[in-house]
């Protein structure tokens, strides 16, 4: 599994030109799920995400976690993060988990974040979405469950 975390002042997901969900201060997390990913990857990422010290403290230094700040998280499924660009110019998504299986891990990921007391909102799995991100910093972090 891979996540692209953006620390934001605001984040919003629209589906069919209607706002589906939005947050203020917190993280927008784009979540990519690979064919080999399991519940262990979910647990590893959630632990890393909730304890990352990338939120600003009183001196505007990255010194606080999402738990410390009581900020929100907006999770958006992003299968294109599983793109394979090793051959040609058109991405292959053969490494992405099949949608039904991916949706299970996506929901598990969201539930795991919520059990930590973090307010979580979501995109709409499998739908075309417009994602609006007002990046704060900018701070953008990539976490890969297989590497970090």
C-alpha positions in Angstrom: 0.0 0.0 0.0 1.1 3.5 -0.6 -0.3 6.8 0.6 0.4 10.3 -0.5 -0.3 12.5 2.5 -0.9 16.2 2.0 -1.1 18.5 5.0 -4.0 20.8 4.1 -5.9 23.9 5.3 -8.9 22.6 3.4 -9.8 19.5 1.3 -12.9 18.7 -0.7 -14.2 15.9 -2.9 -17.0 16.4 -5.4 -18.8 13.7 -7.3 -21.0 14.8 -10.3 -20.3 18.4 -9.5 -21.8 18.0 -5.9 -19.7 18.2 -2.8 -19.4 14.7 -1.3 -17.2 15.5 1.7 -14.9 18.2 2.9 -12.5 18.9 5.8 -10.7 21.9 7.2 -7.2 21.6 8.7 -5.7 18.1 8.5 -4.6 15.6 5.9 -5.8 14.6 2.5 -4.7 11.0 2.0 -4.6 9.5 -1.5 -4.5 5.7 -1.0 -3.1 3.3 -3.5 -3.7 -0.4 -3.0 -1.6 -3.1 -4.7 -2.5 -6.7 -5.5 -0.3 -8.1 -2.7 -1.5 -5.8 0.0 -3.2 -7.2 3.1 -4.6 -6.2 6.5 -1.0 -6.0 7.8 -0.2 -3.2 5.3 -3.3 -1.3 6.6 -2.1 -1.6 10.3 1.4 -0.6 9.4 0.3 2.5 7.5 -2.3 3.6 10.1 0.3 3.4 12.9 2.8 5.5 10.8 0.2 8.1 9.7 -1.3 8.8 13.2 2.2 9.2 14.7 3.9 11.2 12.0 5.0 14.6 13.3 4.2 16.8 10.3 1.6 19.1 11.8 2.8 22.5 12.9 3.4 23.4 16.5 3.2 26.9 18.0 6.6 27.9 16.3 5.3 26.6 13.0 7.7 23.6 13.1 6.6 20.1 12.1 6.5 18.7 15.6 2.9 17.5 16.2 0.9 14.5 15.0 -2.6 14.4 13.7 -3.6 13.0 17.1 -2.0 16.0 18.9 -3.9 18.5 16.8 -7.3 16.8 16.6 -7.4 17.6 12.9 -9.4 15.7 10.3 -8.4 13.3 7.6 -10.0 13.0 4.1 -9.2 9.6 2.5 -9.5 9.2 -1.3 -8.9 5.9 -3.1 -6.4 6.5 -5.8 -5.6 3.3 -7.8 -3.4 5.3 -10.2 -0.7 5.3 -7.4 -0.3 1.7 -8.3 0.7 2.6 -11.9 3.5 0.7 -13.5 5.6 2.9 -15.8 8.4 0.5 -16.5 7.4 -0.1 -20.2 6.1 2.3 -22.7 4.4 5.6 -22.1 1.0 4.5 -21.0 0.7 3.4 -17.4 -0.3 -0.1 -16.6 -2.5 -0.8 -13.6 -1.9 -4.5 -13.5 -0.2 -4.2 -10.0 -3.4 -2.6 -8.5 -5.6 -4.8 -6.4 -8.9 -5.7 -8.0 -11.7 -3.3 -7.1 -13.8 -5.5 -4.8 -10.8 -6.6 -2.8 -9.3 -3.1 -2.8 -12.6 -1.6 -1.5 -12.4 -4.0 1.5 -8.9 -2.8 2.4 -10.0 0.9 1.8 -12.9 0.5 4.2 -10.6 -1.3 6.7 -8.1 1.6 6.5 -10.8 4.2 7.2 -12.2 2.2 10.1 -8.7 1.7 11.6 -8.1 5.5 11.5 -11.5 6.1 13.1 -10.8 3.7 16.0 -7.9 6.0 16.9 -10.3 8.9 17.5 -9.6 10.8 14.3 -12.4 12.4 12.4 -12.3 10.8 8.9 -14.2 11.7 5.8 -13.9 9.9 2.5 -14.2 10.1 -1.3 -16.5 7.8 -3.1 -14.8 4.5 -3.9 -14.7 3.7 -7.6 -16.3 7.0 -8.8 -14.8 9.8 -10.8 -14.0 12.5 -8.3 -12.8 16.1 -8.4 -10.4 16.6 -5.4 -9.7 20.1 -4.2 -6.6 20.5 -2.0 -5.4 23.6 -0.4 -1.9 22.3 0.6 -0.4 23.8 3.8 3.3 24.4 3.6 3.3 22.7 1.1 3.8 19.5 3.0 3.5 16.3 1.0 4.7 12.9 2.3 4.8 9.5 0.6 4.6 6.4 2.8 4.9 2.9 1.3 4.0 0.0 3.6 6.6 -2.1 2.0 9.5 0.4 2.5 8.8 2.6 5.5 
